[in-house]
Amino acid sequence: MSVRSDPYRRRWLVWAILAAGFLLVNVYRLSTGVLTDDLARLYDATATEIGTLHAAFFYIYAPLQIAAGVLADRAGIRRSATVGVGLMSLSGFAFALAPTYLVAFGARVGIGLGASVVFITTLRFCANWFRPNEFATVSGLTVAVAGLGGVLATTPLALAVGTVGLRATLVGLSTVGLVIAATIALLARDSPADAGLPAIEGVPASRSLTLSEVLRSVRTVLEERETWLVAGVMFCTIGVNITVLGAWAVPYVAQVYGLSVTRASTFALAGSIGLLLGPPLIGRLSDATGRRTGLMVVGALAFAASYGALALLRLPLLAVGGVFFLASATGGASSLSYTAIKERHAAAASGVATGVVNTGGFLGAAVFPTVMGALLDSYWTGRVVGGARVYAPAGFQAVFGLAAGAGLLALACAAWLHWRGRHEVGARGEKPTEEGPTRTPGETDPETETQAGTEVRTDD
């Protein structure tokens, strides 16, 4: 049986194609860390302006996460992902050739617009093609792709820019994106049934929701306190990690420790490797133990401690790399947020549910770059070296102190979420072995009259 005719093999092939699109999303959104000096010279930009250019991706990406979930549930995975990756790549060409800062800003907004649907459609694909007890693992693998994208956005990207130049490198990325978009259109299908394949045992049947069902799902998700707690964890951990690794890790190491941008990028690379390894391992542990929020609490604690160490101490270089690795690996526990929120709602509404909480993470990624950039500008030494501003070490410590404070807020949200989950289980008179805020399989959702992990059965 060929890969295309075997649903168990076909799902991994299509996941890999969608993951390739998501990998490119992460190269784009983290690339400004390596490109900071080049962009500053090209556009004569301050730290605040570079931070804002980095954040431009997220200004549109963050508010569209709910819309992306609705689109995935209504228009389907294949169409949504094809259009998203295609638009991201066309905007990438505009960014590569932008003659002014304002054009580059607009192009980066366009990249964020196209990219906004890619992760949610990939998770929607996972919900349609993988069993519920596989979801945390495969979603962790999907988040790990962000780490791989981060790896490519550090030293490999720096070497490419040093070899062929900034604009040629960005044109190459955009060309790859168009090839990925065409491949998604050719091979991706919304479900095994849409591909003409037999159902996968244990995977809930799925269908597109009516508009009234979508709106009801959005209302139900937004009305839950757990949604806002999960979004709080995402806001702090994802927002901080994307900002630090994507904008300020490389300048920090280069300026404070006196390294070249290419050598400094290897320490940001450690953070991307942490993101590559942490989420799938934590997801596998979560699926094996059935625990969600307890692992999120531990991860948030380690995340806050990591950035606290950078804020308070002048660490040896190897230790700095280790801290970036630990912050990203343990921050990856926030990937369990997708599983925790998905398990509270019917399978057909999983795109809406994950889109809502994903908004929190990328709202943080839109807010933190400008705030951290402004904080760093207040520590400018008045010197400019190679066209880039030089900042006092205390400025970077202040940035890491803000990151640690965000980690403590994430810890508070995760702990509250954990407590509420145990309280819910206790209220049902069950033994509180599962700390997560999820409904038990088979329990009816009072809003939708559906069971956890089952197909929506309302009529169109």
C-alpha positions as semicolon CSV with decimal commas, in nm:
position;residue;x (nm);y (nm);z (nm)
1;M;0,000;0,000;0,000
2;S;0,142;0,339;-0,104
3;V;0,185;0,635;0,128
4;R;-0,105;0,819;-0,038
5;S;-0,346;0,525;0,000
6;D;-0,255;0,430;0,360
7;P;-0,425;0,673;0,604
8;Y;-0,172;0,602;0,881
9;R;0,123;0,690;0,656
10;R;-0,062;0,961;0,464
11;R;-0,129;1,158;0,781
12;W;0,243;1,182;0,859
13;L;0,325;1,287;0,503
14;V;0,070;1,570;0,507
15;W;0,166;1,669;0,862
16;A;0,528;1,699;0,744
17;I;0,422;1,927;0,456
18;L;0,214;2,148;0,686
19;A;0,498;2,145;0,938
20;A;0,734;2,267;0,665
21;G;0,504;2,566;0,618
22;F;0,506;2,627;0,993
23;L;0,885;2,597;0,997
24;L;0,901;2,881;0,744
25;V;0,662;3,084;0,963
26;N;0,912;3,056;1,246
27;V;1,211;3,146;1,032
28;Y;1,030;3,466;0,936
29;R;0,912;3,559;1,282
30;L;1,249;3,496;1,453
31;S;1,479;3,615;1,175
32;T;1,504;3,973;1,300
33;G;1,737;3,861;1,581
34;V;2,013;3,782;1,331
35;L;1,910;4,061;1,093
36;T;1,897;4,334;1,361
37;D;2,226;4,502;1,269
38;D;2,165;4,470;0,892
39;L;1,816;4,617;0,923
40;A;1,938;4,895;1,156
41;R;2,203;4,994;0,903
42;L;1,971;4,959;0,604
43;Y;1,694;5,174;0,752
44;D;1,897;5,379;1,008
45;A;1,665;5,239;1,278
46;T;1,668;5,262;1,659
47;A;1,609;4,968;1,895
48;T;1,246;5,073;1,936
49;E;1,200;5,081;1,557
50;I;1,367;4,742;1,513
51;G;1,154;4,601;1,796
52;T;0,844;4,743;1,628
53;L;0,949;4,597;1,291
54;H;0,990;4,259;1,462
55;A;0,651;4,299;1,629
56;A;0,477;4,403;1,304
57;F;0,445;4,034;1,221
58;F;0,244;3,984;1,539
59;Y;0,027;4,296;1,517
60;I;-0,183;4,114;1,257
61;Y;-0,092;3,756;1,354
62;A;-0,222;3,781;1,711
63;P;-0,572;3,926;1,657
64;L;-0,636;3,689;1,365
65;Q;-0,588;3,369;1,565
66;I;-0,961;3,341;1,644
67;A;-1,042;3,414;1,281
68;A;-0,786;3,151;1,179
69;G;-0,963;2,896;1,398
70;V;-1,298;2,988;1,242
71;L;-1,146;2,965;0,894
72;A;-0,996;2,623;0,966
73;D;-1,331;2,494;1,093
74;R;-1,535;2,651;0,812
75;A;-1,318;2,664;0,496
76;G;-1,110;2,357;0,575
77;I;-0,744;2,279;0,621
78;R;-0,634;2,250;0,259
79;R;-0,768;2,583;0,135
80;S;-0,673;2,775;0,449
81;A;-0,315;2,651;0,461
82;T;-0,255;2,692;0,087
83;V;-0,372;3,054;0,084
84;G;-0,188;3,132;0,410
85;V;0,153;2,998;0,305
86;G;0,113;3,151;-0,042
87;L;0,033;3,498;0,095
88;M;0,316;3,476;0,349
89;S;0,563;3,395;0,071
90;L;0,447;3,672;-0,163
91;S;0,477;3,921;0,125
92;G;0,823;3,777;0,190
93;F;0,929;3,891;-0,158
94;A;0,806;4,241;-0,074
95;F;1,005;4,241;0,253
96;A;1,317;4,122;0,072
97;L;1,301;4,408;-0,176
98;A;1,162;4,682;0,053
99;P;1,339;5,014;-0,019
100;T;1,222;5,192;0,300
101;Y;1,138;5,113;0,662
102;L;0,766;5,175;0,605
103;V;0,753;4,935;0,311
104;A;0,939;4,673;0,515
105;F;0,694;4,726;0,802
106;G;0,395;4,676;0,569
107;A;0,552;4,369;0,410
108;R;0,616;4,214;0,752
109;V;0,251;4,275;0,842
110;G;0,162;4,086;0,522
111;I;0,389;3,800;0,622
112;G;0,209;3,783;0,956
113;L;-0,129;3,788;0,783
114;G;-0,049;3,484;0,572
115;A;0,131;3,305;0,855
116;S;-0,160;3,354;1,096
117;V;-0,352;3,051;0,970
118;V;-0,069;2,799;0,935
119;F;-0,029;2,675;1,293
120;I;-0,402;2,655;1,366
121;T;-0,474;2,464;1,044
122;T;-0,192;2,223;1,132
123;L;-0,344;2,159;1,475
124;R;-0,686;2,119;1,310
125;F;-0,531;1,859;1,081
126;C;-0,391;1,678;1,385
127;A;-0,737;1,674;1,547
128;N;-0,888;1,525;1,228
129;W;-0,623;1,262;1,159
130;F;-0,482;1,162;1,502
131;R;-0,640;0,997;1,806
132;P;-0,712;1,204;2,119
133;N;-0,441;1,017;2,313
134;E;-0,190;1,109;2,039
135;F;-0,276;1,479;2,024
136;A;-0,043;1,613;2,294
137;T;0,247;1,426;2,137
138;V;0,182;1,539;1,779
139;S;0,102;1,896;1,887
140;G;0,430;1,893;2,082
141;L;0,608;1,782;1,767
142;T;0,439;2,066;1,579
143;V;0,561;2,317;1,837
144;A;0,907;2,158;1,811
145;V;0,906;2,259;1,445
146;A;0,907;2,616;1,576
147;G;1,234;2,528;1,748
148;L;1,376;2,393;1,423
149;G;1,270;2,713;1,249
150;G;1,443;2,902;1,526
151;V;1,759;2,698;1,467
152;L;1,754;2,792;1,099
153;A;1,689;3,156;1,191
154;T;2,012;3,180;1,391
155;T;2,355;3,065;1,272
156;P;2,243;2,916;0,936
157;L;2,058;3,236;0,848
158;A;2,354;3,449;0,960
159;L;2,586;3,244;0,740
160;A;2,349;3,271;0,443
161;V;2,322;3,648;0,480
162;G;2,699;3,675;0,513
163;T;2,746;3,466;0,197
164;V;2,482;3,591;-0,049
165;G;2,345;3,900;0,123
166;L;2,026;3,999;0,306
167;R;1,795;4,046;0,010
168;A;1,900;3,730;-0,181
169;T;1,851;3,519;0,132
170;L;1,499;3,651;0,188
171;V;1,409;3,596;-0,179
172;G;1,524;3,235;-0,142
173;L;1,300;3,183;0,163
174;S;1,000;3,320;-0,025
175;T;1,063;3,090;-0,320
176;V;1,069;2,787;-0,091
177;G;0,740;2,905;0,059
178;L;0,564;2,909;-0,279
179;V;0,677;2,550;-0,341
180;I;0,536;2,445;-0,002
181;A;0,203;2,616;-0,076
182;A;0,171;2,429;-0,406
183;T;0,250;2,097;-0,235
184;I;-0,015;2,157;0,031
185;A;-0,274;2,223;-0,240
186;L;-0,175;1,900;-0,414
187;L;-0,163;1,657;-0,121
188;A;-0,347;1,793;0,187
189;R;-0,703;1,687;0,261
190;D;-0,922;1,781;0,558
191;S;-0,992;1,425;0,676
192;P;-0,936;1,062;0,572
193;A;-1,286;1,063;0,422
194;D;-1,203;1,367;0,208
195;A;-0,898;1,181;0,081
196;G;-1,113;0,878;-0,006
197;L;-0,945;0,671;0,266
198;P;-1,091;0,453;0,543
199;A;-1,139;0,610;0,885
200;I;-0,855;0,586;1,136
201;E;-0,960;0,384;1,440
202;G;-1,019;0,601;1,747
203;V;-1,020;0,933;1,559
204;P;-1,350;1,120;1,613
205;A;-1,543;1,190;1,294
206;S;-1,533;1,554;1,196
207;R;-1,720;1,793;0,971
208;S;-1,738;2,163;0,896
209;L;-1,945;2,364;1,142
210;T;-2,230;2,592;1,043
211;L;-2,179;2,962;1,109
212;S;-2,418;2,952;1,406
213;E;-2,223;2,660;1,555
214;V;-1,895;2,844;1,506
215;L;-2,027;3,154;1,681
216;R;-2,165;2,942;1,965
217;S;-1,826;2,771;2,002
218;V;-1,647;3,107;2,015
219;R;-1,887;3,231;2,282
220;T;-1,848;2,916;2,490
221;V;-1,469;2,932;2,476
222;L;-1,455;3,303;2,561
223;E;-1,694;3,265;2,855
224;E;-1,472;3,014;3,034
225;R;-1,229;3,147;3,294
226;E;-0,991;2,863;3,205
227;T;-0,956;3,011;2,857
228;W;-0,815;3,334;2,998
229;L;-0,581;3,154;3,235
230;V;-0,443;2,943;2,951
231;A;-0,411;3,257;2,737
232;G;-0,223;3,424;3,023
233;V;0,033;3,143;3,030
234;M;0,071;3,169;2,653
235;F;0,099;3,550;2,659
236;C;0,390;3,542;2,901
237;T;0,589;3,238;2,788
238;I;0,547;3,248;2,411
239;G;0,553;3,627;2,397
240;V;0,877;3,649;2,595
241;N;1,060;3,364;2,423
242;I;0,976;3,485;2,073
243;T;1,088;3,837;2,165
244;V;1,411;3,744;2,342
245;L;1,526;3,481;2,094
246;G;1,390;3,666;1,792
247;A;1,517;4,016;1,870
248;W;1,754;4,060;2,167
249;A;1,945;3,739;2,244
250;V;2,197;3,792;1,964
251;P;2,261;4,164;2,037
252;Y;2,293;4,080;2,409
253;V;2,563;3,819;2,356
254;A;2,738;4,023;2,086
255;Q;2,753;4,347;2,287
256;V;2,799;4,221;2,642
257;Y;3,046;3,942;2,560
258;G;3,213;4,105;2,257
259;L;3,134;3,840;1,994
260;S;3,051;3,872;1,626
261;V;2,687;3,841;1,524
262;T;2,753;3,499;1,368
263;R;2,919;3,364;1,684
264;A;2,657;3,526;1,908
265;S;2,382;3,358;1,707
266;T;2,506;3,016;1,821
267;F;2,392;3,099;2,175
268;A;2,045;3,195;2,053
269;L;2,063;2,865;1,867
270;A;2,070;2,690;2,207
271;G;1,730;2,838;2,282
272;S;1,590;2,711;1,954
273;I;1,724;2,363;2,026
274;G;1,546;2,378;2,363
275;L;1,222;2,457;2,183
276;L;1,294;2,175;1,940
277;L;1,335;1,916;2,217
278;G;1,117;2,037;2,504
279;P;0,760;2,037;2,362
280;P;0,760;1,685;2,210
281;L;0,917;1,532;2,522
282;I;0,676;1,714;2,753
283;G;0,385;1,624;2,522
284;R;0,483;1,258;2,525
285;L;0,511;1,263;2,904
286;S;0,170;1,431;2,925
287;D;0,005;1,170;2,699
288;A;0,169;0,889;2,896
289;T;0,060;1,021;3,238
290;G;-0,262;1,202;3,146
291;R;-0,133;1,515;3,323
292;R;-0,154;1,862;3,174
293;T;-0,161;2,157;3,413
294;G;0,080;2,013;3,670
295;L;0,348;2,000;3,402
296;M;0,256;2,355;3,300
297;V;0,318;2,473;3,658
298;V;0,663;2,311;3,671
299;G;0,751;2,451;3,330
300;A;0,647;2,806;3,423
301;L;0,855;2,791;3,743
302;A;1,169;2,684;3,556
303;F;1,101;2,946;3,287
304;A;1,083;3,230;3,542
305;A;1,396;3,106;3,721
306;S;1,593;3,093;3,394
307;Y;1,533;3,455;3,301
308;G;1,575;3,556;3,665
309;A;1,929;3,418;3,652
310;L;2,010;3,630;3,346
311;A;1,864;3,939;3,514
312;L;2,063;3,901;3,836
313;L;2,392;3,745;3,731
314;R;2,670;3,794;3,476
315;L;2,692;3,430;3,372
316;P;2,973;3,258;3,180
317;L;2,901;3,229;2,808
318;L;2,827;2,856;2,818
319;A;2,583;2,914;3,104
320;V;2,405;3,180;2,896
321;G;2,349;2,922;2,623
322;G;2,227;2,677;2,886
323;V;1,980;2,930;3,023
324;F;1,841;3,005;2,676
325;F;1,804;2,630;2,623
326;L;1,628;2,578;2,958
327;A;1,394;2,875;2,916
328;S;1,281;2,750;2,576
329;A;1,256;2,383;2,673
330;T;1,056;2,443;2,989
331;G;0,856;2,725;2,830
332;G;0,754;2,453;2,583
333;A;0,526;2,315;2,854
334;S;0,287;2,587;2,743
335;S;0,224;2,371;2,433
336;L;0,003;2,162;2,663
337;S;-0,232;2,460;2,658
338;Y;-0,358;2,345;2,319
339;T;-0,439;1,999;2,451
340;A;-0,593;2,132;2,772
341;I;-0,828;2,369;2,591
342;K;-0,908;2,124;2,309
343;E;-1,020;1,861;2,560
344;R;-1,278;2,099;2,704
345;H;-1,463;2,129;2,373
346;A;-1,610;1,913;2,098
347;A;-1,373;1,785;1,827
348;A;-1,541;1,981;1,547
349;A;-1,472;2,310;1,730
350;S;-1,104;2,241;1,800
351;G;-0,988;2,506;1,552
352;V;-1,187;2,777;1,730
353;A;-1,072;2,662;2,076
354;T;-0,701;2,653;1,990
355;G;-0,727;2,977;1,792
356;V;-0,868;3,163;2,090
357;V;-0,589;3,063;2,331
358;N;-0,321;3,101;2,064
359;T;-0,420;3,467;2,045
360;G;-0,277;3,513;2,394
361;G;0,068;3,388;2,298
362;F;0,102;3,605;1,993
363;L;-0,053;3,908;2,156
364;G;0,244;3,880;2,392
365;A;0,474;3,853;2,092
366;A;0,321;4,176;1,959
367;V;0,353;4,365;2,289
368;F;0,688;4,257;2,434
369;P;0,918;4,357;2,143
370;T;0,825;4,725;2,151
371;V;0,819;4,738;2,532
372;M;1,158;4,568;2,559
373;G;1,298;4,782;2,278
374;A;1,188;5,102;2,453
375;L;1,335;4,975;2,781
376;L;1,664;4,900;2,608
377;D;1,669;5,242;2,436
378;S;1,663;5,403;2,781
379;Y;2,005;5,240;2,840
380;W;2,164;5,353;2,513
381;T;2,526;5,454;2,575
382;G;2,522;5,712;2,296
383;R;2,765;5,503;2,092
384;V;2,698;5,356;1,745
385;V;2,923;5,075;1,618
386;G;2,887;4,948;1,262
387;G;2,558;5,136;1,227
388;A;2,402;4,965;1,533
389;R;2,340;5,124;1,874
390;V;2,537;4,999;2,175
391;Y;2,349;4,946;2,503
392;A;2,469;4,921;2,862
393;P;2,468;4,567;3,011
394;A;2,219;4,691;3,272
395;G;1,971;4,750;2,989
396;F;1,976;4,384;2,891
397;Q;1,946;4,286;3,258
398;A;1,635;4,505;3,280
399;V;1,490;4,326;2,976
400;F;1,555;3,987;3,136
401;G;1,405;4,111;3,461
402;L;1,086;4,194;3,272
403;A;1,097;3,845;3,119
404;A;1,132;3,688;3,465
405;G;0,837;3,891;3,593
406;A;0,629;3,765;3,301
407;G;0,735;3,412;3,396
408;L;0,604;3,463;3,749
409;L;0,272;3,579;3,606
410;A;0,263;3,266;3,389
411;L;0,331;3,060;3,701
412;A;0,038;3,223;3,881
413;C;-0,197;3,152;3,587
414;A;-0,081;2,791;3,557
415;A;-0,116;2,732;3,931
416;W;-0,468;2,878;3,931
417;L;-0,558;2,665;3,630
418;H;-0,421;2,358;3,806
419;W;-0,621;2,437;4,122
420;R;-0,944;2,492;3,926
421;G;-0,897;2,163;3,743
422;R;-0,856;1,969;4,068
423;H;-1,151;2,157;4,217
424;E;-1,371;2,058;3,920
425;V;-1,275;1,694;3,956
426;G;-1,336;1,707;4,331
427;A;-1,676;1,866;4,279
428;R;-1,773;1,566;4,067
429;G;-1,674;1,336;4,350
430;E;-1,386;1,181;4,158
431;K;-1,031;1,111;4,266
432;P;-0,823;1,413;4,155
433;T;-0,550;1,226;3,965
434;E;-0,583;1,439;3,651
435;E;-0,506;1,797;3,737
436;G;-0,599;1,949;3,404
437;P;-0,911;2,155;3,344
438;T;-1,043;1,904;3,094
439;R;-1,379;1,738;3,088
440;T;-1,374;1,364;3,131
441;P;-1,446;1,167;2,810
442;G;-1,817;1,125;2,760
443;E;-1,920;1,420;2,975
444;T;-2,176;1,641;2,802
445;D;-2,097;2,002;2,727
446;P;-2,395;2,202;2,853
447;E;-2,363;2,457;2,573
448;T;-2,330;2,224;2,275
449;E;-2,491;1,906;2,405
450;T;-2,193;1,708;2,277
451;Q;-1,950;1,475;2,442
452;A;-1,583;1,534;2,490
453;G;-1,390;1,386;2,203
454;T;-1,698;1,316;1,991
455;E;-1,841;1,468;1,675
456;V;-2,089;1,752;1,687
457;R;-2,430;1,604;1,607
458;T;-2,646;1,912;1,563
459;D;-2,823;1,958;1,229
460;D;-2,712;2,220;0,977
